[in-house]
């Protein structure tokens, strides 16, 4: 399995988890929500919206285009802070994000 394949599989697992927990939306946010200059569009999107409408599609676009994937980034630390500790899906979402982050450590 290539690095791209591993990342795609993890993105698909994250999407399935969001769907299973009814966190997947059928309707996209308004276009101006994507114009934010804040990291993770934190001022215009909810954390789960950013995963669905920004991270997952952009990563799939990189993979589909055969482009290099980023190295050395981590999104789980933001989600540890952004998600309410009482959210019922918090621990499983964080586990999936940590698994995704692990794929972007040192270049493979």
Secondary structure, 3 states (H helix, E strand, C coil): CCHHHHHHHHHHHHHHHHHHCCCCCCCCCCHHHHHCCCHHHCCCCCHHHHHHHHHHHHHHHHHHCCCCCCCCCCCHHHHHHHCCCCCCCHHHHHHHHHHHHHCCCCCC
